[in-house]
C-alpha cells in the first residue's frame, strides 16, 4: 500500500503594511534629524599648509571672532556645567573677558588635567585679543596649545 503525500499548503505574507511602516519611519527620521548643531561663534579660519588633525576628546577650545570677542568651551557637557553653570552645559562656547579667562583655564585644567588647549581665531580678528589670550595661557602655565587653520588646497 502506497502512502499519499499531501501537498504543501503555501503561505503568503502580504508586504504592503511593512512597506508603509518603513516609509513612515524613514520620513520621521529624515524630518527630525539635526546634522550639525548651530555654532555659538562664527569663525572664518586662516589658511595654512599643515595637515595636523585635532584631537577628538579632552579639547578646550578658545575662540576669537572677527570683532575680537573671546569665547571658551570644552567638549564635555559635564565639565561645561561645572565651569559655567548648568544653564550653559549644552552650549558649545561661552563668552569671556580676558580677566575671567585665566581662572576658567586653571579650573578646567584642575577638573581635567588631560585637556588640550586649542585656539580658533578668525582670519580677520585683530591681533590684540589673540595676543591677550596667549599671555593668559602663559600666565596659567599652559605652554602647549594648537592654532586651528584651514588646509590651503591651492598649492
DSSP file (Angstrom, degrees, kcal/mol; ACC not computed):
  #  RESIDUE AA STRUCTURE BP1 BP2  ACC     N-H-->O    O-->H-N    N-H-->O    O-->H-N    TCO  KAPPA ALPHA  PHI   PSI    X-CA   Y-CA   Z-CA
    1    1 A X              0   0    0      0, 0.0     2,-0.4     0, 0.0     0, 0.0   0.000 360.0 360.0 360.0 127.9    0.0    0.0    0.0
    2    2 A X        -     0   0    0      1,-0.0     2,-0.4     0, 0.0     0, 0.0  -0.703 360.0-129.6 -94.8 142.2    1.4    3.3   -1.0
    3    3 A X        -     0   0    0     -2,-0.4     2,-0.6     1,-0.0    -1,-0.0  -0.709  16.2-135.5 -89.7 138.7    1.0    6.4    1.1
    4    4 A X        -     0   0    0     -2,-0.4     2,-0.4     0, 0.0    -1,-0.0  -0.819  16.1-141.0 -93.5 126.7   -0.3    9.5   -0.5
    5    5 A X        -     0   0    0     -2,-0.6     2,-0.3     1,-0.0     0, 0.0  -0.696  15.6-127.3 -86.2 136.1    1.6   12.6    0.4
    6    6 A X        -     0   0    0     -2,-0.4     2,-0.1     1,-0.1     3,-0.1  -0.610  28.1-112.1 -80.0 141.9   -0.4   15.7    1.0
    7    7 A X        -     0   0    0     -2,-0.3     2,-0.1     1,-0.1    -1,-0.1  -0.381  37.2 -98.6 -70.3 150.4    0.7   18.7   -1.0
    8    8 A X        -     0   0    0     -2,-0.1     2,-0.7     1,-0.1    -1,-0.1  -0.416  27.1-131.0 -71.1 143.9    2.2   21.6    0.9
    9    9 A X        -     0   0    0     -2,-0.1     2,-0.2    -3,-0.1    -1,-0.1  -0.869  26.1-136.1 -95.3 118.0    0.0   24.5    1.7
   10   10 A X        -     0   0    0     -2,-0.7     2,-0.4     1,-0.0     0, 0.0  -0.472  11.5-148.1 -76.1 142.2    1.8   27.7    0.6
   11   11 A X        -     0   0    0     -2,-0.2     2,-0.4     2,-0.0    -1,-0.0  -0.881   8.7-161.6-109.0 145.0    1.8   30.7    2.9
   12   12 A X        -     0   0    0     -2,-0.4     2,-0.5     2,-0.0    -2,-0.0  -0.990   4.6-153.6-129.6 127.9    1.8   34.1    1.6
   13   13 A X        -     0   0    0     -2,-0.4     2,-0.6     2,-0.0    -2,-0.0  -0.879  17.3-133.4-103.4 128.1    2.8   37.2    3.6
   14   14 A X        -     0   0    0     -2,-0.5     4,-0.3     1,-0.1     3,-0.3  -0.706  19.1-171.6 -81.3 118.9    1.4   40.5    2.5
   15   15 A X     >  +     0   0    0     -2,-0.6     4,-2.0     1,-0.2     5,-0.2   0.464  60.9  94.4 -91.6  -3.2    4.3   43.0    2.4
   16   16 A X  H  > S+     0   0    0      1,-0.2     4,-1.9     2,-0.2    -1,-0.2   0.914  85.3  47.3 -59.7 -47.1    2.2   46.1    1.8
   17   17 A X  H  > S+     0   0    0     -3,-0.3     4,-2.3     1,-0.2    -1,-0.2   0.872 110.1  54.7 -63.9 -33.5    1.9   47.1    5.5
   18   18 A X  H  > S+     0   0    0     -4,-0.3     4,-2.3     1,-0.2    -1,-0.2   0.908 107.1  49.4 -65.3 -41.4    5.6   46.6    6.1
   19   19 A X  H  X S+     0   0    0     -4,-2.0     4,-2.3     1,-0.2    -1,-0.2   0.899 110.3  51.6 -63.8 -40.9    6.5   49.0    3.2
   20   20 A X  H  X S+     0   0    0     -4,-1.9     4,-2.2     2,-0.2    -2,-0.2   0.920 110.7  47.6 -62.0 -44.3    4.1   51.6    4.7
   21   21 A X  H  X S+     0   0    0     -4,-2.3     4,-2.4     1,-0.2    -2,-0.2   0.907 111.3  50.7 -65.1 -42.2    5.7   51.3    8.1
   22   22 A X  H  X S+     0   0    0     -4,-2.3     4,-2.6     1,-0.2    -1,-0.2   0.913 110.7  49.0 -62.8 -43.0    9.3   51.6    6.7
   23   23 A X  H  X S+     0   0    0     -4,-2.3     4,-2.4     2,-0.2    -1,-0.2   0.893 111.1  49.9 -65.2 -39.2    8.3   54.7    4.7
   24   24 A X  H  X S+     0   0    0     -4,-2.2     4,-2.4     2,-0.2    -2,-0.2   0.913 112.5  47.2 -64.8 -42.3    6.8   56.3    7.7
   25   25 A X  H  X S+     0   0    0     -4,-2.4     4,-2.5     2,-0.2     5,-0.2   0.915 112.0  50.0 -64.9 -42.9    9.9   55.6    9.8
   26   26 A X  H  X S+     0   0    0     -4,-2.6     4,-2.1     1,-0.2    -2,-0.2   0.927 112.2  47.4 -61.4 -45.2   12.2   56.9    7.1
   27   27 A X  H  X S+     0   0    0     -4,-2.4     4,-2.0     2,-0.2    -2,-0.2   0.909 111.2  52.1 -62.1 -43.0   10.2   60.1    6.8
   28   28 A X  H  X S+     0   0    0     -4,-2.4     4,-1.6     1,-0.2    -2,-0.2   0.936 111.8  44.9 -60.2 -48.3   10.1   60.5   10.6
   29   29 A X  H  X S+     0   0    0     -4,-2.5     4,-1.1     1,-0.2    -1,-0.2   0.849 112.1  52.2 -68.1 -33.8   13.9   60.2   10.9
   30   30 A X  H  < S+     0   0    0     -4,-2.1    -1,-0.2    -5,-0.2    -2,-0.2   0.877 112.6  45.3 -68.4 -36.0   14.6   62.5    8.0
   31   31 A X  H  < S+     0   0    0     -4,-2.0    -2,-0.2     1,-0.2    -1,-0.2   0.780 117.9  41.2 -78.6 -26.7   12.4   65.2    9.4
   32   32 A X  H  < S+     0   0    0     -4,-1.6     2,-0.3    -5,-0.2    -1,-0.2   0.525  87.1 107.1-102.1  -5.8   13.7   65.1   13.0
   33   33 A X     <  -     0   0    0     -4,-1.1     2,-0.6    -5,-0.1    -4,-0.0  -0.563  49.5-161.2 -80.0 134.5   17.5   64.6   12.4
   34   34 A X        -     0   0    0     -2,-0.3     3,-0.2     1,-0.2    -2,-0.0  -0.970   4.6-171.3-111.7 116.7   19.8   67.6   13.1
   35   35 A X  S    S+     0   0    0     -2,-0.6     2,-0.4     1,-0.3    -1,-0.2   0.913  70.9  14.1 -79.5 -43.5   23.1   67.0   11.3
   36   36 A X  S    S-     0   0    0      3,-0.0    -1,-0.3     0, 0.0     3,-0.1  -0.984  77.6-128.6-136.7 123.8   25.2   69.9   12.8
   37   37 A X        -     0   0    0     -2,-0.4     2,-0.1    -3,-0.2    -3,-0.0  -0.356  40.0 -94.1 -68.1 151.3   24.3   71.9   15.8
   38   38 A X        -     0   0    0      1,-0.1     2,-0.2     2,-0.0    54,-0.2  -0.383  43.5-118.4 -65.4 143.2   24.4   75.7   15.3
   39   39 A X        -     0   0    0      1,-0.1     3,-0.1    -3,-0.1    -1,-0.1  -0.572   6.0-145.2 -85.9 145.7   27.7   77.2   16.4
   40   40 A X  S    S+     0   0    0     -2,-0.2     2,-0.4     1,-0.2    -1,-0.1   0.849  89.9  32.8 -72.7 -35.7   27.9   79.8   19.2
   41   41 A X  S    S-     0   0    0      2,-0.0     2,-0.7    -3,-0.0    -1,-0.2  -0.984  73.9-142.8-128.5 129.6   30.7   81.7   17.4
   42   42 A X        +     0   0    0     -2,-0.4    24,-0.5    -3,-0.1     2,-0.4  -0.833  27.8 176.4 -92.0 119.5   31.2   82.1   13.7
   43   43 A X        -     0   0    0     -2,-0.7     2,-0.7    22,-0.1    22,-0.1  -0.988  22.6-153.4-128.8 124.8   34.9   82.0   12.9
   44   44 A X        -     0   0    0     -2,-0.4    79,-3.1    76,-0.0    80,-0.3  -0.881  27.6-138.3 -96.6 117.0   36.5   82.1    9.4
   45   45 A X  B     -A  122   0A   0     -2,-0.7   104,-0.1    77,-0.2    77,-0.1  -0.440   7.4-121.7 -82.0 145.1   39.8   80.3    9.7
   46   46 A X        -     0   0    0     75,-0.5   104,-3.3   102,-0.4     2,-0.2  -0.387  34.7-106.8 -74.2 163.4   43.0   81.4    8.0
   47   47 A X  E     +b  150   0B   0    102,-0.2     2,-0.3    -2,-0.1   104,-0.2  -0.634  42.4 162.5 -94.4 150.2   44.8   79.1    5.6
   48   48 A X  E     -b  151   0B   0    102,-2.3   104,-3.6    -2,-0.2   101,-0.0  -0.923  43.8-119.7-151.8 176.6   47.9   77.1    6.2
   49   49 A X  S    S+     0   0    0     -2,-0.3     2,-0.2   102,-0.2   102,-0.1   0.462  75.0 110.0-100.7  -4.4   49.9   74.1    4.8
   50   50 A X        -     0   0    0    100,-0.1    -2,-0.1     1,-0.1   102,-0.1  -0.497  45.8-169.2 -76.1 139.2   49.8   72.0    8.0
   51   51 A X        +     0   0    0     -2,-0.2     2,-0.3   100,-0.1    -1,-0.1  -0.083  33.5 144.6-117.3  34.1   47.6   68.9    7.9
   52   52 A X        -     0   0    0      1,-0.1     2,-0.3     0, 0.0    -2,-0.0  -0.565  45.7-130.9 -72.2 131.5   47.8   68.1   11.7
   53   53 A X        -     0   0    0     -2,-0.3     2,-0.2     1,-0.1     3,-0.1  -0.622  15.2-120.0 -87.4 142.9   44.5   66.6   12.9
   54   54 A X        -     0   0    0     -2,-0.3    -1,-0.1     1,-0.1     5,-0.0  -0.503  35.7-102.4 -74.3 148.1   42.7   68.0   16.1
   55   55 A X        -     0   0    0     -2,-0.2    -1,-0.1     1,-0.1     3,-0.0  -0.359  20.6-141.9 -68.1 154.6   42.2   65.5   18.9
   56   56 A X  S    S+     0   0    0     -3,-0.1     2,-0.3     2,-0.1     3,-0.2   0.832  77.8  38.5 -86.0 -36.0   38.7   64.1   19.3
   57   57 A X  S    S+     0   0    0      1,-0.2    59,-0.1    19,-0.0    -2,-0.0  -0.772 105.4  25.4-118.9 160.0   38.5   64.1   23.1
   58   58 A X  S    S+     0   0    0     -2,-0.3    58,-2.6     1,-0.2     2,-0.5   0.937  77.4 156.2  57.2  55.4   39.6   66.3   26.0
   59   59 A X  E     -c  116   0C   0     56,-0.2    16,-1.5    -3,-0.2     2,-0.6  -0.945  31.8-164.5-116.8 130.3   39.7   69.5   24.0
   60   60 A X  E     -cD 117  74C   0     56,-3.0    58,-2.7    -2,-0.5     2,-0.5  -0.966  18.4-159.4-110.8 115.2   39.4   73.0   25.4
   61   61 A X  E     -cD 118  73C   0     12,-3.0    12,-2.4    -2,-0.6     2,-0.5  -0.829   9.9-165.8-104.4 128.4   38.6   75.4   22.6
   62   62 A X  E     -cD 119  72C   0     56,-3.1    58,-3.3    -2,-0.5     2,-0.4  -0.965  12.8-162.3-112.1 120.4   39.2   79.2   22.8
   63   63 A X  E     -cD 120  71C   0      8,-2.7     8,-2.5    -2,-0.5     2,-0.4  -0.811  12.9-171.7-104.2 141.1   37.5   81.2   20.0
   64   64 A X  E     -cD 121  70C   0     56,-1.9    58,-2.5    -2,-0.4     6,-0.2  -0.964  18.6-157.3-127.9 114.5   38.4   84.7   18.9
   65   65 A X    >   -     0   0    0      4,-1.9     3,-1.9    -2,-0.4    61,-0.2  -0.177  35.8 -86.7 -87.4-177.0   35.8   86.1   16.5
   66   66 A X  T 3  S+     0   0    0    -24,-0.5    60,-0.4     1,-0.3    -1,-0.1   0.794 126.7  51.3 -61.8 -31.9   36.2   88.9   13.9
   67   67 A X  T 3  S-     0   0    0     58,-0.1    -1,-0.3     2,-0.1    58,-0.1   0.429 120.3-105.5 -88.5   3.0   35.3   91.7   16.4
   68   68 A X    <   +     0   0    0     -3,-1.9     2,-0.2     1,-0.3    -2,-0.1   0.544  68.1 148.8  90.6   7.4   37.8   90.4   19.0
   69   69 A X        -     0   0    0     28,-0.0    -4,-1.9     1,-0.0     2,-0.5  -0.521  39.7-136.1 -76.7 144.9   35.4   88.8   21.4
   70   70 A X  E     +DE  64  96C   0     26,-0.7    26,-3.1    -6,-0.2     2,-0.3  -0.878  23.1 179.1-108.4 131.5   36.8   85.8   23.3
   71   71 A X  E     -DE  63  95C   0     -8,-2.5    -8,-2.7    -2,-0.5     2,-0.4  -0.934   7.2-163.6-125.5 150.3   34.7   82.6   23.8
   72   72 A X  E     +DE  62  94C   0     22,-2.4    22,-2.6    -2,-0.3     2,-0.3  -0.996  13.9 162.5-136.2 143.2   35.8   79.4   25.6
   73   73 A X  E     -D   61   0C   0    -12,-2.4   -12,-3.0    -2,-0.4     2,-0.3  -0.991  21.1-148.9-154.3 155.3   34.3   75.9   25.5
   74   74 A X  E     -D   60   0C   0     -2,-0.3   -14,-0.2   -14,-0.2     6,-0.1  -0.867  26.2-122.0-123.4 161.0   35.1   72.3   26.3
   75   75 A X  S    S+     0   0    0    -16,-1.5     2,-0.5    -2,-0.3   -15,-0.1   0.605  88.7  83.6 -80.9 -10.6   33.9   69.1   24.7
   76   76 A X     >  -     0   0    0    -17,-0.2     4,-2.2     1,-0.2    -2,-0.2  -0.828  62.4-157.6 -97.6 124.4   32.4   67.6   27.9
   77   77 A X  H  > S+     0   0    0     -2,-0.5     4,-2.2     1,-0.2     5,-0.2   0.867  95.9  55.5 -65.1 -35.7   28.9   68.7   28.8
   78   78 A X  H  > S+     0   0    0      1,-0.2     4,-1.8     2,-0.2    -1,-0.2   0.926 110.1  44.3 -62.8 -44.6   29.6   67.8   32.4
   79   79 A X  H  > S+     0   0    0      2,-0.2     4,-2.4     1,-0.2     5,-0.2   0.860 109.9  55.6 -70.1 -35.6   32.7   70.0   32.6
   80   80 A X  H  X S+     0   0    0     -4,-2.2     4,-2.6     1,-0.2     5,-0.3   0.909 108.6  49.5 -60.8 -40.9   30.8   72.9   30.8
   81   81 A X  H  X S+     0   0    0     -4,-2.2     4,-1.4     8,-0.2    -2,-0.2   0.881 111.7  48.0 -65.0 -38.7   28.2   72.6   33.6
   82   82 A X  H  < S+     0   0    0     -4,-1.8    -2,-0.2     2,-0.2    -1,-0.2   0.891 118.9  38.7 -68.5 -39.3   30.8   72.7   36.3
   83   83 A X  H  < S+     0   0    0     -4,-2.4    -2,-0.2     1,-0.1    -3,-0.2   0.900 133.0  18.5 -79.8 -41.6   32.7   75.7   34.9
   84   84 A X  H  < S-     0   0    0     -4,-2.6    -3,-0.2     1,-0.3    -2,-0.2   0.342 113.7 -91.8-117.7   4.7   29.8   77.9   33.6
   85   85 A X    ><  -     0   0    0     -4,-1.4     3,-1.5    -5,-0.3    -1,-0.3   0.006  42.4 -80.6  96.1 154.2   26.7   76.7   35.4
   86   86 A X  G >  S+     0   0    0      1,-0.3     3,-1.0     2,-0.2     4,-0.3   0.747 123.6  64.9 -64.8 -24.7   24.1   74.1   34.4
   87   87 A X  G 3  S+     0   0    0      1,-0.2    -1,-0.3    -3,-0.1     3,-0.2   0.720 107.2  42.9 -71.7 -18.1   22.3   76.5   32.1
   88   88 A X  G X  S+     0   0    0     -3,-1.5     3,-1.0     1,-0.1    -1,-0.2   0.288  82.0 101.6-106.5   8.9   25.3   76.6   29.8
   89   89 A X  T <  S+     0   0    0     -3,-1.0    -8,-0.2     1,-0.3    -9,-0.2   0.754  83.3  47.6 -71.4 -21.8   26.2   72.9   29.8
   90   90 A X  T 3  S+     0   0    0     -4,-0.3    -1,-0.3    -3,-0.2     2,-0.1   0.492  92.0 100.5 -94.7  -3.4   24.7   72.3   26.3
   91   91 A X    <   -     0   0    0     -3,-1.0     3,-0.1     1,-0.1   -52,-0.1  -0.447  69.6-139.8 -78.0 155.0   26.3   75.3   24.7
   92   92 A X  S    S+     0   0    0      1,-0.3     2,-0.3   -54,-0.2    -1,-0.1   0.818  82.1   0.7 -82.3 -32.8   29.4   74.9   22.6
   93   93 A X        -     0   0    0    -20,-0.1     2,-0.4   -31,-0.0    -1,-0.3  -0.989  60.0-145.8-154.8 156.3   31.1   78.0   24.0
   94   94 A X  E     -E   72   0C   0    -22,-2.6   -22,-2.4    -2,-0.3     2,-0.1  -0.977  30.9-109.5-127.4 139.1   30.6   80.9   26.5
   95   95 A X  E     +E   71   0C   0     -2,-0.4     2,-0.3   -24,-0.2   -24,-0.3  -0.440  41.7 178.4 -71.3 140.2   31.8   84.5   26.1
   96   96 A X  E     -E   70   0C   0    -26,-3.1   -26,-0.7    -2,-0.1     2,-0.3  -0.897  25.0-133.9-132.8 158.8   34.6   85.5   28.4
   97   97 A X    >>  -     0   0    0     -2,-0.3     4,-1.5   -28,-0.1     3,-0.7  -0.780  37.3-106.1-106.3 166.3   36.7   88.6   29.0
   98   98 A X  H 3> S+     0   0    0     -2,-0.3     4,-0.8     1,-0.2    -1,-0.0   0.748 117.4  60.0 -68.3 -21.5   40.4   88.3   29.4
   99   99 A X  H 34 S+     0   0    0      1,-0.2     4,-0.5     2,-0.2    -1,-0.2   0.875 111.1  39.8 -70.7 -36.6   40.2   88.9   33.2
  100  100 A X  H <> S+     0   0    0     -3,-0.7     4,-2.0     1,-0.2     5,-0.2   0.725 100.0  77.6 -80.7 -22.8   38.0   85.8   33.7
  101  101 A X  H  X S+     0   0    0     -4,-1.5     4,-2.5     1,-0.2     5,-0.2   0.869  88.7  53.6 -60.8 -42.3   39.8   83.6   31.2
  102  102 A X  H  X S+     0   0    0     -4,-0.8     4,-2.1     1,-0.2    -1,-0.2   0.920 110.4  46.3 -60.6 -45.8   42.8   82.8   33.4
  103  103 A X  H  > S+     0   0    0     -4,-0.5     4,-2.6     1,-0.2    -1,-0.2   0.905 113.1  49.6 -64.5 -41.2   40.7   81.5   36.3
  104  104 A X  H  X S+     0   0    0     -4,-2.0     4,-2.5     2,-0.2    -2,-0.2   0.903 109.9  51.4 -65.1 -40.7   38.5   79.4   34.0
  105  105 A X  H  X S+     0   0    0     -4,-2.5     4,-2.2    -5,-0.2    -1,-0.2   0.920 112.0  46.4 -61.6 -43.6   41.6   77.9   32.3
  106  106 A X  H  X S+     0   0    0     -4,-2.1     4,-2.0     2,-0.2    -2,-0.2   0.922 113.2  48.7 -65.8 -44.3   43.0   76.9   35.7
  107  107 A X  H  X S+     0   0    0     -4,-2.6     4,-2.3     1,-0.2    -2,-0.2   0.899 111.1  50.9 -62.6 -40.1   39.7   75.4   36.9
  108  108 A X  H  X S+     0   0    0     -4,-2.5     4,-2.2     1,-0.2    -1,-0.2   0.917 111.1  47.5 -64.4 -42.4   39.3   73.5   33.7
  109  109 A X  H  < S+     0   0    0     -4,-2.2    -1,-0.2     2,-0.2    -2,-0.2   0.828 110.6  52.3 -69.7 -30.7   42.8   72.0   33.9
  110  110 A X  H  < S+     0   0    0     -4,-2.0     3,-0.4     1,-0.2    -2,-0.2   0.919 112.6  45.1 -67.5 -43.0   42.2   71.1   37.6
  111  111 A X  H  < S+     0   0    0     -4,-2.3     2,-0.3     1,-0.3    -2,-0.2   0.839 133.7  15.5 -69.9 -33.5   39.0   69.3   36.7
  112  112 A X    ><  -     0   0    0     -4,-2.2     3,-1.7    -5,-0.2    -1,-0.3  -0.773  62.2-175.2-143.6  95.6   40.6   67.5   33.7
  113  113 A X  T 3  S+     0   0    0     -3,-0.4    -4,-0.1    -2,-0.3    -1,-0.1   0.674  83.0  66.2 -65.8 -15.0   44.4   67.5   33.5
  114  114 A X  T 3  S+     0   0    0      2,-0.1    -1,-0.3   -55,-0.0    -5,-0.1   0.482  72.0 128.4 -84.1  -2.1   44.3   65.8   30.1
  115  115 A X    <   -     0   0    0     -3,-1.7     2,-0.5    -7,-0.2   -56,-0.2  -0.283  47.9-151.0 -59.6 134.1   42.7   68.8   28.4
  116  116 A X  E     -c   59   0C   0    -58,-2.6   -56,-3.0   -59,-0.1     2,-0.4  -0.927  14.2-132.1-106.6 131.7   44.4   70.0   25.3
  117  117 A X  E     -cf  60 145C   0     27,-0.6    29,-1.9    -2,-0.5     2,-0.4  -0.679  24.8-178.3 -90.9 132.8   44.1   73.7   24.5
  118  118 A X  E     -cf  61 146C   0    -58,-2.7   -56,-3.1    -2,-0.4     2,-0.5  -0.998  14.0-152.7-131.9 131.3   43.2   74.8   21.0
  119  119 A X  E     -cf  62 147C   0     27,-3.5    29,-2.7    -2,-0.4     2,-0.6  -0.915   8.0-171.6-106.1 127.3   42.9   78.4   19.8
  120  120 A X  E     +c   63   0C   0    -58,-3.3   -56,-1.9    -2,-0.5     2,-0.4  -0.889  14.6 178.1-120.4  97.6   40.5   79.0   16.9
  121  121 A X  E     -c   64   0C   0     -2,-0.6   -75,-0.5    27,-0.4   -56,-0.2  -0.805  30.5-115.6-107.1 142.2   40.9   82.6   15.7
  122  122 A X  B >   -A   45   0A   0    -58,-2.5     3,-1.4    -2,-0.4   -77,-0.2  -0.421  22.8-126.9 -68.7 146.2   39.1   84.3   12.8
  123  123 A X  T 3  S+     0   0    0    -79,-3.1    -1,-0.1     1,-0.3   -78,-0.1   0.718 111.6  48.1 -70.9 -18.1   41.4   85.4   10.0
  124  124 A X  T 3  S+     0   0    0    -80,-0.3    -1,-0.3     2,-0.1     2,-0.1   0.333  86.2 119.6 -99.4   6.6   40.0   88.9   10.2
  125  125 A X  S <  S-     0   0    0     -3,-1.4   -59,-0.2   -61,-0.2   -58,-0.1  -0.417  72.2-106.6 -71.5 144.5   40.4   89.2   14.0
  126  126 A X     >  -     0   0    0    -60,-0.4     4,-0.8   -61,-0.2     3,-0.2  -0.384  23.3-126.3 -66.6 152.9   42.6   91.9   15.4
  127  127 A X  H  > S+     0   0    0      1,-0.2     4,-2.5     2,-0.2     5,-0.2   0.767  97.3  75.6 -73.9 -24.8   45.9   90.6   16.8
  128  128 A X  H  > S+     0   0    0      1,-0.2     4,-2.4     2,-0.2    -1,-0.2   0.926  96.4  43.6 -55.4 -53.7   45.5   92.2   20.2
  129  129 A X  H  > S+     0   0    0     -3,-0.2     4,-2.4     1,-0.2    -1,-0.2   0.874 113.7  52.2 -62.8 -35.4   42.9   89.8   21.6
  130  130 A X  H  X S+     0   0    0     -4,-0.8     4,-2.1     2,-0.2    -1,-0.2   0.904 110.5  48.1 -64.7 -39.9   44.9   86.8   20.3
  131  131 A X  H  X S+     0   0    0     -4,-2.5     4,-2.2     2,-0.2    -2,-0.2   0.888 110.3  52.3 -65.7 -38.9   48.0   88.2   22.0
  132  132 A X  H  X S+     0   0    0     -4,-2.4     4,-2.5    -5,-0.2    -2,-0.2   0.913 108.6  50.5 -61.9 -42.7   46.0   88.6   25.2
  133  133 A X  H  X S+     0   0    0     -4,-2.4     4,-2.4     1,-0.2    -2,-0.2   0.919 110.7  48.6 -61.9 -43.8   44.8   85.0   25.0
  134  134 A X  H  X S+     0   0    0     -4,-2.1     4,-2.0     2,-0.2    -1,-0.2   0.868 110.6  51.4 -66.0 -35.3   48.4   83.8   24.6
  135  135 A X  H  X S+     0   0    0     -4,-2.2     4,-2.3     2,-0.2    -2,-0.2   0.917 110.3  48.6 -65.3 -42.5   49.5   85.9   27.5
  136  136 A X  H  X S+     0   0    0     -4,-2.5     4,-2.0     1,-0.2    -2,-0.2   0.900 110.2  52.1 -64.0 -40.4   46.8   84.5   29.7
  137  137 A X  H  <>S+     0   0    0     -4,-2.4     5,-3.1     1,-0.2    -1,-0.2   0.905 109.9  48.9 -61.2 -40.9   47.8   81.0   28.6
  138  138 A X  H ><5S+     0   0    0     -4,-2.0     3,-1.2     1,-0.2    -2,-0.2   0.900 110.8  49.6 -66.6 -40.4   51.4   81.7   29.5
  139  139 A X  H 3<5S+     0   0    0     -4,-2.3    -1,-0.2     1,-0.3    -2,-0.2   0.824 109.4  52.1 -67.5 -30.7   50.4   83.0   33.0
  140  140 A X  T 3<5S-     0   0    0     -4,-2.0    -1,-0.3    -5,-0.2    -2,-0.2   0.372 118.3-116.4 -84.5   5.3   48.3   79.9   33.6
  141  141 A X  T < 5S+     0   0    0     -3,-1.2     2,-0.8     1,-0.2    -3,-0.2   0.812  70.1 140.2  62.3  34.2   51.3   77.8   32.7
  142  142 A X      < +     0   0    0     -5,-3.1    -1,-0.2    -6,-0.2    -2,-0.1  -0.865  14.9 161.0-103.0  95.6   49.7   76.3   29.6
  143  143 A X        +     0   0    0     -2,-0.8     2,-0.6    -3,-0.1    -1,-0.1   0.604  52.9  68.8 -96.2 -12.8   52.6   76.4   27.2
  144  144 A X        +     0   0    0     -3,-0.1   -27,-0.6    -7,-0.1     2,-0.3  -0.933  60.6 138.3-112.0 119.4   51.4   73.8   24.7
  145  145 A X  E     -f  117   0C   0     -2,-0.6     2,-0.4   -29,-0.1   -27,-0.2  -0.966  39.6-127.9-150.2 163.1   48.4   74.8   22.5
  146  146 A X  E     -f  118   0C   0    -29,-1.9   -27,-3.5    -2,-0.3     2,-0.5  -0.884   9.7-142.4-115.3 146.9   47.4   74.4   18.9
  147  147 A X  E     -f  119   0C   0     -2,-0.4     2,-0.4   -29,-0.2   -27,-0.2  -0.942  22.8-135.0-104.9 128.0   46.2   77.1   16.5
  148  148 A X        +     0   0    0    -29,-2.7   -27,-0.4    -2,-0.5  -102,-0.4  -0.684  32.9 163.9 -88.4 133.4   43.4   75.9   14.2
  149  149 A X        -     0   0    0     -2,-0.4     2,-0.3  -104,-0.1  -102,-0.2  -0.910  38.8-104.0-137.4 166.2   43.6   76.8   10.4
  150  150 A X  E     -b   47   0B   0   -104,-3.3  -102,-2.3    -2,-0.3     2,-0.4  -0.716  43.0-106.6 -87.4 145.0   42.0   75.7    7.2
  151  151 A X  E     -b   48   0B   0     -2,-0.3     2,-0.7  -104,-0.2  -102,-0.2  -0.605  30.8-128.8 -73.3 124.6   44.2   73.5    4.9
  152  152 A X        -     0   0    0   -104,-3.6     3,-0.4    -2,-0.4    -1,-0.1  -0.655  27.6-179.4 -76.9 113.2   45.4   75.5    1.9
  153  153 A X        +     0   0    0     -2,-0.7    -1,-0.2     1,-0.2  -104,-0.0   0.381  61.8  86.5 -96.6   3.6   44.4   73.5   -1.1
  154  154 A X              0   0    0      1,-0.2    -1,-0.2     0, 0.0    -2,-0.0   0.750 360.0 360.0 -76.5 -24.2   45.9   75.9   -3.7
  155  155 A X              0   0    0     -3,-0.4    -1,-0.2     0, 0.0    -2,-0.1   0.420 360.0 360.0-114.1 360.0   49.4   74.6   -3.6
